[in-house]
Amino acid sequence: MRIGRSLIGVLLAFMAITGTAWADDWRRCNNISFRSLEFTVPPCSRLIEQGALDDTELRLALRRRADALFYGSHFLRATEAELAERARLLTQALHDLDQAIALGPGGSAPADPPFWLGSLGKGRADVLFELARFAEAANAYGDVMQQAAEPDSSAQLGRALSLANLGRFDEALADMSKLVRSYPDEAEQWIFLRAEINERAGRSEAAIADYEAVLRRVPDHSGASQGRERLQAPSSNN
């Protein structure tokens, strides 16, 4: 009897410790105010690898880990080794997001599927952009825009920049012009980005006009001032 009671005590103690560890991992994994590779990724990874989460919990843990991997990757740009590690982190984040999307809304998630697919889909598009997979990113941003219940300026901007990186300047400029019309209170930032795209496309006159439009709104905008001077310099030297 004593041996039996001792064994039960050990089992109960083990269960208590295990439960406490699980709760601590869950708390750290879901701490949205503090995310990092060191703080967030290990507990999320342990939860995912244990296989004890339901679909809703697993989806959340995957997204939290992807967020931490994504943000952590932004600090790795200095050396060739860091760039390789950055690509590895982003690839893992993309895998996590794909797995989370594949789980579908389900469980106790909100009943509206676009909420999950849109949120996860935007993250997936952002990761594809950072991986310089611009064609896939443009399509992913487009999917987010189609699924969104309301216009999504960040997704439209992401698609515009992806298209610009592909050299599809007419499509990129169309997206930027739509942003100018749809969000007039933020027009100067959209016009400035449109100016940069026009400049990249070799459309100097259109770029100068956009830079000047920004300066009319924000006279001390250094980027627009420098852009206009840069494009006007050749003619002023002739």
N, C-alpha and C positions, 0 to 999 in steps of 0.2 A: 504493500500500500504506500509506503513512504517513497519507493522508487517511482510508482505511478504518479503520486502527487508532485514529486520533483519534476517529472517529465512534463506534466501539465503546466506547472509553473514556468518552466523554460519556454514552452510553446506560447503561453500567454505573453510572456515578456518579449519573445521574438515578434509576435504579432503586433504588440504595442509599438515596439521600435520601428518595425516595418511600416506601420500605419503612419507614424510620426514622420518618417523619412519621406513617404509618398506625399503627405500633406505639405511638407516643406518644399519638395520639388515642384509641386503644383503651384504653390504660392510664388516661388521664384520664377517659374516658367511664365506665369501670367501677370507678372509685375510690369505693367505697361509704362510706368513712369521711369523705369531704369532697365535698359536693355543693352547687352554687350555680349561679345563672344564668350567672355569668362563667366559672367553672371547668369546668362540666360540659356546658352546652348547646352551645357552639361545637364541641368535638370530636365529640360525639355527632351533631350536625347534619352535619358534614363526612362522617362515616362513612356516615350514612343516605343523603346525597345522592350519594355516589360510586357507589352501587348495586352494590358488590362484596361485600356481606355475604350469607351464606347465611341461611335463614329463622331459625335459632336465634340467630345473631349479631344479625340485624336486630331480632328480638323483644326481645332484651336491650337493645340500644341505644335502642329506642323507649321501653322501660320506664325506663331510666336518665334519658333526657331528660324524660320525663313527671314522674318524681320531682323532678328539679331545678326544673322549671316550677311544680310544685305547691308545693314548699317556698318557692320564691322569691316566690310570690304572697302568702304570709302577711305579708310585710313591706310590702305596698302597701295601706294602708287610710286614709291620712291625708287625702288630697284627692280631689276628683272625678276628676282626671287619673289618680291612682294607682289608683283603683277601676276605671277603664276599662282600664288596663293589666293590672290583676289579672284582670279578666274575660277579656282576650285571652290571657293566659298559661294560665289554667285551660281555656279552650276549646281551645288547642293541645295541652295535656296530655290532654284527653279524646279528641282526634283521634288522638294517638299510641297511647293505650291501646286504642281501637277497632281501629286498624290492627294492633296487636300481637295482640289476641285473634283477629282474622280470620285470622292466620297459622296458628292451631291449634298443637298441641303439637309435632309433627314433629321433624325433625332429630335432634340428640343430646339433646333435652330429656328430662326424666323421662318414663317411659312412662305415668304416671298423669295423664290429661288434667285432672282437677279441680285438680291442683297448680298448673298454669299458669292455668287459667281462674279458679280461686279467687283466686290472688294478684293477677292482673291485674283480675279482676272487683271485688275489694275496693277497689283503687285507683280504678277507674272509678266505683264508688259514692261514694267519698269526694269525688271531683272534682264529681260531680253535686250532692252535698250543698252543697259550697262555692259552687256556681253558683246555689244556691237553687232547683234543679229537684227539688223534694222528692218529687213523685210518682214520677219516674223513679228517684230515689235509693232510695226505699222498695222499689221492685221489684228494683232491682239488689242491694241488701242481702239481700233475700229469696232471690234466685238464689244468692248466695254461701253463704247458710245451707243451702240445699238441696244444694249441690254439695260442701260441706265434709265431710271424712271424720270430723271431730270437731266438737263444738259450738264456734261462733265468737262469743265474747261481744262483740267489737268490732263485728261485723256486726249482731248483734241490737240493740246499743245504737244504732248508726247508723239502723237501721230505726225504732226507737222514737222517736228524735228527729225523723226525717223525718215520721213519722205525726203527731207532736205539732205540728209546723209546719204540717201540713195541716188541723189541727183534728180529727183522727181520734183523739180522746183515749182512748176505750175500748181501741182496738187498741194504742196506745202504752203504756198502763198495763199491758195484758196482757203485753207484751214485757218491761217493767220488772219485773213481778212474777215472771216466769219467770227473769230474771237473779238476783233475790234468792234464789229457791229453788235455782238451779243453782250459784251461786257464793257460798255463805254466808260464806266468809272475807272477801269484799269487800262484804258486805251493806250497810254504811253508805253507800257511794258510790251504790249502786243505789237505796236507799231515799231518799236525799237528792234524786236526780234524779227519782224518782217523786213526791216531795213537790212539786218545782217544777212538774211536769206537772199534778198535781192542782190546784195554785194557779192555773196558767194556765187550767185548765178551770173555774175558779170553784168548786171543791169544797174549801171552806175546812176543813171538819172533817177530811176525809181527809188534807189537806195538813198540818194541825197534828199529827195522829196520826203521820204519817211523820216530821215534823221532831222530834217528841219521841222517836220510836224511834231516830233518829240520835243524839240527845243522850244517851240511855241507854247507847249504845255508845261515843260519843266526847263526853264532857261539855263539852269546850272547842271544839266545832265551831262556829265563828263564823257560818257560812252558815245552819246549822239554827237557831241561836239567833236570828239576825236575822229569819229567815223566820217563826218562831213569834211573835216580838214584833210583826212586821208584821201578821200575821193576827189577833192577839188585841187589837191596839190599838183598833179601833173599838168593841168590846164593853166594853173597860175605860174608855172615855171616856163611856159612856152612864150 
